[in-house]
Amino acid sequence: MILPIVLALINLYGFVIMYIDKRKARQQQWRISEGHLWLVVIIGGAVGILLGMRTFRHKTKHATFKYGVPAIIALQAIVYFYWYV
């Protein structure tokens, strides 16, 4: 019951940090590390990160993000359906 709420919050966080990182990139400021972005992806925020990538056109040329994030979403969906359905 609590898992959907936690996942929603993690994905919202992922979306927001993509916005923040894009803004910092435009202003040539200190950026959010890719390691932090990947940590958010791994702990369940992949959908939020992907939506942030597409909404803000951020990290879309990085092959690791372009292909890795959707692959992790697919893997997490398989695990979720196997575990909970």
C-alpha positions in Angstrom: 0.0 0.0 0.0 2.8 2.4 0.8 5.0 1.4 -2.2 3.0 3.4 -4.8 3.2 6.6 -2.7 7.0 6.1 -2.2 7.5 5.5 -5.9 5.4 8.5 -6.8 7.6 10.7 -4.5 10.8 9.3 -5.9 9.7 9.9 -9.5 8.6 13.4 -8.7 12.0 14.0 -7.1 13.6 12.6 -10.3 11.6 14.9 -12.5 12.5 17.9 -10.4 16.2 17.2 -10.3 16.3 16.9 -14.1 14.8 20.4 -14.2 17.3 21.7 -11.7 20.3 20.1 -13.5 19.1 21.5 -16.9 18.8 25.0 -15.3 22.2 24.7 -13.8 23.7 23.5 -17.1 22.3 26.6 -18.9 23.7 28.9 -16.2 27.1 27.1 -16.2 26.8 26.3 -12.5 27.9 23.3 -10.4 25.7 20.4 -11.6 24.0 17.4 -10.1 26.3 14.4 -10.6 25.3 11.6 -13.1 25.9 9.2 -10.2 23.1 10.9 -8.2 20.8 10.8 -11.3 21.5 7.1 -11.8 20.9 6.4 -8.1 17.5 7.9 -8.4 16.8 5.8 -11.5 17.9 2.6 -9.7 15.8 3.2 -6.6 12.6 3.6 -8.6 12.7 7.1 -10.1 13.3 6.0 -13.7 10.0 7.2 -15.0 10.4 10.6 -13.4 14.0 10.9 -14.8 12.7 9.8 -18.3 9.9 12.3 -18.2 12.3 15.0 -17.1 14.7 14.1 -20.0 12.0 14.5 -22.5 10.3 17.5 -21.0 13.4 19.5 -20.5 15.4 18.0 -23.4 18.2 17.1 -20.9 20.7 14.2 -21.2 18.9 13.0 -24.4 22.2 12.8 -26.4 23.9 10.7 -23.7 23.5 7.0 -24.9 23.7 5.7 -21.3 20.6 7.8 -20.4 18.9 7.5 -23.7 18.9 3.7 -23.7 19.7 2.9 -20.1 16.8 4.6 -18.4 14.1 2.9 -20.6 15.9 -0.4 -20.2 15.8 0.0 -16.4 12.1 0.9 -16.6 11.4 -2.3 -18.5 13.4 -4.3 -16.0 11.7 -2.7 -13.0 8.3 -3.3 -14.6 9.1 -7.0 -15.0 10.3 -7.3 -11.4 7.2 -5.4 -10.2 4.8 -7.7 -12.1 6.6 -10.8 -11.1 6.8 -9.7 -7.4 3.3 -8.2 -7.0 1.0 -9.8 -9.5 
